[in-house]
Amino acid sequence: MQNSDLTSSGVDLSRKVGNSSFRRLIGVGGGFFPNITRICAWTVVGLLLVMLVILVIESWDAIVLNPFAIFSGTTWDPGNGVYGALPAIFGTILSACLALIVAVPISFGAAVFLSEIAPAKLRTVASFFIEMLAAIPSVIVGMWGLFVLVPFVRDPVQRLLGEYFGFLPLFQGPPLGYGFLSAAIILAVMIIPIITSMSREVLRTVPTAQREAMLALGATKWETISRVVLPYGRSGLVGAVILGLGRALGETMAVTMVIGNSNGISWSLFSTGTTIAGKMALELGESGGITRAAIIELALVLFAITLFVNVIARLMVWRVTKVKGVKF
């Protein structure tokens, strides 16, 4: 009995020693695990800096040649060494902003319905289809836009808008179907699932006690949503909108297939245009020398626009959370 007890005690002791060694190895109570997570965090920052440095190096020849031509010129003529990309910058920002105007109300309405009103079964089914829509490749959405959306926008949408609102600058021009209106709709289709999914998750984090307290005071369902649920989650809602905007700014194939790809600036939604991502996709493969540097400079401009948008979004979220007294 004594021998067996000693043997079992030795086994238990060896297991404890082994477990403690393993715990020290993975950094429980030590510095290994925190150091690994720190390395992972700085790796993300390093990747961002590496991308920025590579873009600057690859576009340096175009930057040195004429640093402001890409922002001021409206003519893109590689044969004559003219690289004015103002129409592409204008088209990128305009199409993304128009897409937000279409997508944000629909996304917020869908998110509120799914999180606050819809029955459990309908909520599950609708959420599944929204996630499926977000997973559709952009080239497939672009083909749908080319063969279905563009003819529909041409007639009856543009025809009717031209007949009744043609006196406005936004609705002037021939009804081609291609252009900023189609690009905005196709971008809205692509970012609605993203904004809706994130907004729904944000609204689901609102404590139930907040809703119950408002209802106990005699508020209606809509008053509870508008005065408690939406204000509580507004910082997350802003983040969802900015994420959708980032997707809209960088979208390539779907927009390229329906925007018309003309190098011009017009405030009419019926006019054709181009975007930075579309111009890069169409011309980078056959470019070389200074033309390639100019196209990579366009990528640097898009990088800067996206970074600027995210900084502004972070400041907005910080301001909202500061007002609410939330600290991160």
C-alpha positions as CSV (number, residue, x, y, z in Angstrom):
1,M,0.0,0.0,0.0
2,Q,2.8,2.4,0.9
3,N,4.7,1.7,-2.3
4,S,1.5,2.2,-4.4
5,D,0.8,5.4,-2.5
6,L,4.3,6.7,-3.1
7,T,4.0,5.8,-6.8
8,S,0.7,7.6,-7.2
9,S,2.1,10.6,-5.3
10,G,5.1,10.6,-7.6
11,V,2.9,10.5,-10.7
12,D,0.7,13.3,-9.4
13,L,3.8,15.4,-8.6
14,S,5.3,14.8,-12.0
15,R,2.0,15.9,-13.6
16,K,1.9,19.0,-11.5
17,V,5.5,19.8,-12.5
18,G,4.7,19.2,-16.1
19,N,1.6,21.3,-16.0
20,S,3.4,24.2,-14.3
21,S,6.2,23.9,-16.9
22,F,3.7,24.0,-19.7
23,R,1.9,27.0,-18.1
24,R,5.2,28.8,-17.9
25,L,6.0,27.9,-21.5
26,I,2.7,29.5,-22.9
27,G,3.2,32.5,-20.7
28,V,0.5,32.1,-18.1
29,G,1.7,34.4,-15.3
30,G,4.7,35.3,-17.4
31,G,5.7,37.5,-20.4
32,F,5.5,35.1,-23.4
33,F,1.9,35.4,-24.2
34,P,1.7,39.2,-23.8
35,N,4.8,39.5,-26.0
36,I,3.2,37.4,-28.7
37,T,0.1,39.5,-28.7
38,R,2.2,42.7,-28.8
39,I,4.1,41.4,-31.9
40,C,0.8,40.6,-33.6
41,A,-0.5,44.1,-33.0
42,W,2.7,45.7,-34.3
43,T,2.6,43.4,-37.3
44,V,-0.7,45.0,-38.4
45,V,0.8,48.5,-38.0
46,G,3.9,47.4,-39.8
47,L,1.9,46.0,-42.8
48,L,0.2,49.4,-43.1
49,L,3.5,51.2,-43.1
50,V,5.1,48.8,-45.5
51,M,2.2,49.3,-48.0
52,L,2.5,53.1,-47.7
53,V,6.3,53.0,-48.2
54,I,6.0,50.7,-51.3
55,L,3.3,52.9,-52.8
56,V,5.5,56.0,-52.3
57,I,8.6,54.4,-53.8
58,E,6.8,52.9,-56.8
59,S,5.1,56.3,-57.6
60,W,8.0,58.5,-56.8
61,D,8.9,59.2,-60.5
62,A,5.4,60.5,-61.2
63,I,5.4,62.5,-57.9
64,V,8.7,64.2,-58.7
65,L,7.7,64.9,-62.4
66,N,4.6,67.0,-61.3
67,P,3.3,66.4,-57.8
68,F,0.0,68.2,-58.3
69,A,-0.9,67.4,-61.9
70,I,-2.9,64.3,-60.8
71,F,-5.1,66.4,-58.6
72,S,-5.7,69.3,-61.0
73,G,-5.7,67.9,-64.5
74,T,-8.8,66.6,-66.2
75,T,-7.0,64.9,-69.1
76,W,-5.5,61.4,-68.9
77,D,-3.2,61.0,-72.0
78,P,-0.3,58.6,-71.3
79,G,0.9,59.0,-75.0
80,N,1.6,62.7,-74.4
81,G,2.7,62.3,-70.8
82,V,-0.4,64.0,-69.3
83,Y,-1.8,62.3,-66.2
84,G,-4.7,64.3,-64.9
85,A,-6.8,62.2,-62.6
86,L,-9.3,64.7,-61.1
87,P,-12.2,63.0,-62.9
88,A,-11.3,59.7,-61.3
89,I,-11.0,61.2,-57.8
90,F,-14.3,63.1,-58.3
91,G,-16.1,60.0,-59.5
92,T,-14.8,57.9,-56.6
93,I,-16.1,60.3,-54.0
94,L,-19.4,61.1,-55.7
95,S,-20.3,57.5,-56.4
96,A,-19.5,56.5,-52.8
97,C,-21.4,59.4,-51.3
98,L,-24.5,58.7,-53.5
99,A,-24.3,55.0,-52.4
100,L,-24.4,56.0,-48.8
101,I,-27.4,58.2,-49.4
102,V,-29.2,55.2,-50.8
103,A,-27.8,52.5,-48.4
104,V,-27.9,54.1,-45.0
105,P,-31.6,54.6,-44.5
106,I,-32.4,51.1,-45.9
107,S,-29.7,49.5,-43.7
108,F,-30.7,51.2,-40.5
109,G,-34.3,50.4,-41.2
110,A,-33.5,46.8,-41.8
111,A,-31.3,46.6,-38.7
112,V,-34.0,48.1,-36.5
113,F,-36.6,45.7,-37.8
114,L,-34.4,42.7,-37.4
115,S,-33.2,43.6,-33.9
116,E,-36.4,45.1,-32.4
117,I,-39.5,44.1,-34.3
118,A,-39.1,41.0,-36.4
119,P,-40.2,37.6,-34.9
120,A,-37.4,35.2,-34.1
121,K,-37.9,32.9,-37.1
122,L,-38.1,35.7,-39.6
123,R,-35.1,37.3,-38.0
124,T,-33.0,34.2,-38.5
125,V,-34.0,33.7,-42.1
126,A,-33.6,37.4,-43.0
127,S,-30.2,37.6,-41.3
128,F,-29.1,34.5,-43.3
129,F,-30.0,36.1,-46.6
130,I,-28.4,39.4,-45.7
131,E,-25.1,37.6,-45.0
132,M,-25.4,35.6,-48.2
133,L,-25.8,38.9,-50.2
134,A,-22.6,40.2,-48.6
135,A,-20.8,37.1,-49.7
136,I,-21.6,37.4,-53.4
137,P,-18.5,38.2,-55.5
138,S,-18.4,41.8,-56.9
139,V,-18.0,40.6,-60.4
140,I,-21.3,38.7,-60.2
141,V,-23.0,41.8,-58.8
142,G,-21.5,43.7,-61.7
143,M,-22.9,41.3,-64.3
144,W,-26.3,41.7,-62.7
145,G,-25.9,45.4,-62.9
146,L,-24.8,45.3,-66.5
147,F,-27.6,43.1,-67.8
148,V,-30.5,44.0,-65.4
149,L,-29.9,47.2,-63.6
150,V,-28.5,49.4,-66.5
151,P,-31.6,48.7,-68.8
152,F,-33.9,49.3,-65.9
153,V,-32.2,52.6,-65.0
154,R,-32.2,53.7,-68.7
155,D,-35.9,53.1,-69.0
156,P,-38.0,53.9,-67.0
157,V,-35.9,55.5,-64.2
158,Q,-33.8,58.0,-66.2
159,R,-36.6,58.6,-68.7
160,L,-39.1,59.6,-66.0
161,L,-36.6,61.6,-64.0
162,G,-35.6,63.5,-67.2
163,E,-39.2,64.2,-68.0
164,Y,-40.3,65.5,-64.6
165,F,-37.0,66.8,-63.1
166,G,-34.9,67.6,-66.2
167,F,-34.7,71.3,-65.2
168,L,-32.4,70.3,-62.4
169,P,-28.7,69.9,-63.1
170,L,-28.7,66.4,-61.4
171,F,-31.1,64.9,-64.0
172,Q,-29.9,66.4,-67.3
173,G,-28.5,64.5,-70.2
174,P,-29.5,61.5,-72.4
175,P,-30.8,58.4,-70.6
176,L,-27.9,56.1,-71.3
177,G,-28.3,53.7,-68.3
178,Y,-24.6,53.8,-67.6
179,G,-23.3,56.5,-65.3
180,F,-23.2,57.7,-61.7
181,L,-26.8,56.7,-60.9
182,S,-26.2,53.0,-61.8
183,A,-22.9,53.1,-60.0
184,A,-24.5,54.4,-56.9
185,I,-27.2,51.8,-56.9
186,I,-24.8,49.0,-57.5
187,L,-22.6,50.2,-54.7
188,A,-25.6,50.6,-52.4
189,V,-26.5,46.9,-53.1
190,M,-23.0,45.9,-52.1
191,I,-22.7,47.9,-48.9
192,I,-26.3,47.4,-47.5
193,P,-25.5,43.9,-46.2
194,I,-22.3,45.2,-44.4
195,I,-24.0,48.2,-42.8
196,T,-27.1,46.2,-41.9
197,S,-25.2,43.3,-40.3
198,M,-23.0,45.5,-38.2
199,S,-25.9,47.8,-37.2
200,R,-28.0,44.8,-36.1
201,E,-25.2,43.5,-33.9
202,V,-24.7,47.0,-32.4
203,L,-28.4,47.3,-31.6
204,R,-28.4,43.8,-30.1
205,T,-25.9,45.0,-27.5
206,V,-28.2,47.5,-26.0
207,P,-29.1,46.3,-22.5
208,T,-32.7,44.9,-22.2
209,A,-33.0,46.9,-19.0
210,Q,-32.8,50.1,-21.0
211,R,-35.8,49.1,-23.2
212,E,-37.8,47.8,-20.2
213,A,-37.3,51.0,-18.3
214,M,-38.5,53.2,-21.2
215,L,-41.5,50.9,-21.7
216,A,-42.3,51.0,-18.0
217,L,-42.5,54.8,-18.2
218,G,-45.2,54.5,-20.8
219,A,-43.2,55.0,-24.0
220,T,-44.3,53.4,-27.2
221,K,-42.2,50.9,-29.2
222,W,-41.0,53.6,-31.6
223,E,-40.2,56.0,-28.8
224,T,-38.1,53.3,-27.1
225,I,-36.2,52.7,-30.3
226,S,-35.6,56.4,-31.2
227,R,-34.8,57.6,-27.7
228,V,-33.0,54.7,-26.2
229,V,-31.8,52.1,-28.6
230,L,-30.5,54.3,-31.4
231,P,-28.8,56.8,-29.2
232,Y,-27.1,54.1,-27.1
233,G,-25.6,52.5,-30.2
234,R,-24.8,55.5,-32.3
235,S,-21.0,55.2,-32.0
236,G,-21.3,51.6,-33.4
237,L,-23.7,52.8,-36.1
238,V,-21.2,55.5,-37.2
239,G,-18.6,52.8,-37.4
240,A,-20.9,50.6,-39.6
241,V,-21.5,53.5,-42.0
242,I,-17.8,54.2,-42.3
243,L,-17.0,50.6,-43.0
244,G,-19.6,50.6,-45.8
245,L,-18.0,53.9,-47.1
246,G,-14.6,52.2,-47.1
247,R,-16.0,49.3,-49.2
248,A,-17.7,51.8,-51.6
249,L,-14.5,53.8,-52.1
250,G,-12.4,50.8,-53.0
251,E,-14.9,48.8,-55.1
252,T,-13.6,48.0,-58.5
253,M,-15.2,45.5,-60.9
254,A,-18.9,46.1,-60.2
255,V,-18.6,49.9,-60.6
256,T,-16.3,49.7,-63.6
257,M,-19.0,47.6,-65.4
258,V,-21.8,50.2,-65.0
259,I,-20.2,53.6,-64.7
260,G,-19.3,54.1,-68.3
261,N,-15.5,54.8,-67.8
262,S,-15.3,58.2,-69.4
263,N,-12.8,60.8,-68.2
264,G,-15.0,63.7,-67.5
265,I,-16.5,65.7,-64.6
266,S,-20.3,66.3,-64.4
267,W,-22.8,66.8,-61.6
268,S,-25.5,65.0,-63.6
269,L,-26.4,61.6,-62.3
270,F,-27.0,60.5,-65.9
271,S,-23.5,61.3,-67.0
272,T,-20.8,58.6,-67.3
273,G,-17.5,58.8,-65.3
274,T,-14.7,56.8,-63.8
275,T,-13.2,55.9,-60.4
276,I,-9.7,55.5,-59.2
277,A,-10.0,51.8,-58.7
278,G,-11.6,51.3,-62.1
279,K,-8.9,53.3,-63.9
280,M,-6.2,51.3,-62.1
281,A,-7.9,48.0,-63.1
282,L,-8.2,49.0,-66.7
283,E,-4.8,50.5,-67.3
284,L,-2.3,49.0,-64.9
285,G,-1.8,45.7,-66.8
286,E,-0.5,47.4,-70.0
287,S,1.4,50.3,-68.4
288,G,5.1,50.9,-67.9
289,G,7.5,53.5,-66.9
290,I,6.1,56.9,-65.9
291,T,2.6,55.7,-66.7
292,R,2.8,52.9,-64.2
293,A,4.2,55.3,-61.6
294,A,1.2,57.6,-62.2
295,I,-1.3,54.8,-61.8
296,I,0.4,53.7,-58.6
297,E,0.2,57.3,-57.5
298,L,-3.5,57.0,-58.0
299,A,-3.4,54.0,-55.6
300,L,-1.6,56.3,-53.1
301,V,-4.3,58.9,-53.4
302,L,-7.0,56.2,-52.8
303,F,-5.0,55.0,-49.8
304,A,-4.9,58.6,-48.4
305,I,-8.6,59.1,-49.0
306,T,-9.5,55.9,-47.2
307,L,-7.1,56.8,-44.3
308,F,-8.6,60.3,-44.1
309,V,-12.2,58.9,-43.9
310,N,-11.2,56.4,-41.2
311,V,-9.5,59.2,-39.1
312,I,-12.6,61.4,-39.4
313,A,-14.8,58.4,-38.4
314,R,-12.6,57.7,-35.4
315,L,-12.9,61.4,-34.3
316,M,-16.7,61.2,-34.7
317,V,-16.9,58.1,-32.7
318,W,-14.6,59.6,-30.0
319,R,-16.8,62.7,-29.8
320,V,-20.0,60.7,-29.5
321,T,-18.6,58.4,-26.8
322,K,-17.1,61.4,-25.0
323,V,-20.6,62.9,-24.9
324,K,-22.0,59.7,-23.6
325,G,-19.2,59.4,-21.0
326,V,-17.9,56.1,-22.4
327,K,-14.2,55.4,-22.2
328,F,-12.2,53.0,-24.4
